[in-house]
Amino acid sequence: MQVLEVVLLVLCSCVGVLPANENETTLNSAEKKIDCGSSEAELKYSDKDVDFDNFIIPSDYNLEKVLHAVTDINAPGWIKLEGVFSKEDVEMARERVAHHTNANFYMRRFENQDEHEVQDELHNNYKGLVWALISKGKIFEKMAQHPIIVNVSSAILGQTAQISSLAANTVLPGMKGQLPHVDYPYYRNFLPKDDPFILDNAPQLATQFITLLTDFTEENGATALRPYSHIRPRYPDDPKDFFANSIQMTGKAGDMVIFAGAIQHCAMENGSKGYRSGILQHMAPSYVKPFEDILAYINDDIRSTASPTLRGLLGLDNPYPIRKA
């Protein structure tokens, strides 16, 4: 087997049944593919298992505290909420993410990770990323409309805030980290050239919600971020400076991390024997073009069954742009 064909597989059939704190499973061989079924029909959980009426609101949840942490110029720009999703919801999502991560690793193994149309987006050429989650299972529809996500997004980005991207990022054992970056739309080529800090006093253009599907530890590649870097939005051109001033956001499966879209961050190298995985829900105001072409992923089933909340998050009823002539 050629080196490029060697696959470090996530635990797929096992992933859905392991407790969140027992995901440190040793891979017998870098070349061994752990079977996760030839189709979604072979997964442990189906769309019928998703309970849309059961959401967890942590007892210590406080909207004002979250808004202060994420938006205030004297705050670090991020916050962690513990126990936002149930064990079963996490297991259902983790199983499906593992299934698609496994497939993506094969499809993308020959890609040149140094080529991309927009240089600021090189971090998105990461093998552990799975896109278009909204079309990959009802569990993701449920998680996307968690009341906390809706609550915080509305307060920061406006009542018509929409999903800009819904993806998953899995760092497999031995995988290196991402390039330090800021999220769309804070790319260098989108900012005014003469004054890159013109957004200093502007409203936030994006908020990121990360749901931990496994424990995040310093050893297994927990996301690194630079606190307070959202205050003056800028791309981290100096990786050494970023890492010297960054911290890793650790937590347990089911926790949620919320941070400003302009904060500098990246997935870190996984030096453990297990994998780490999380869902990335990128929210933006309705006047910002979404990062992913979300509407292209929406099939007839999603359109016909989406709740009013989900319809709003997907922008299905957004009347703009309007042809005026």
Buried (B, 14 or more C-beta within 10 A) or exposed (E): EEEEEEBBBBBBBBBBEBEBEEBBBEBEEBEEEBEBBEEBEEBBBEBEBBEEEEBBEEEEBEEEEBBEBBBEEEBBBBBBBBBBBBEBBBBBBBBBBBBBBBEBBEEBBEEEEEEBEEEBBBBBBBBBBBBBBBBBBBBBBBBBBBEBBBBBBBBBBBEBBBBBBBBBBBBBBBBEBBBBBBBBBBBBEEBEEEEBEEBEEEEBBBBBBBBBBBBBBBBBBBBBBBBBBBBEBBBBEEEEEBBEBBBBBBBBBBBBBBBBBBBBBBBBBBEBBBBBBBBBBBBBBBEBEBBBEBEEBBEEEBEEEBEEBBBBBBBBEEEEEEEEE
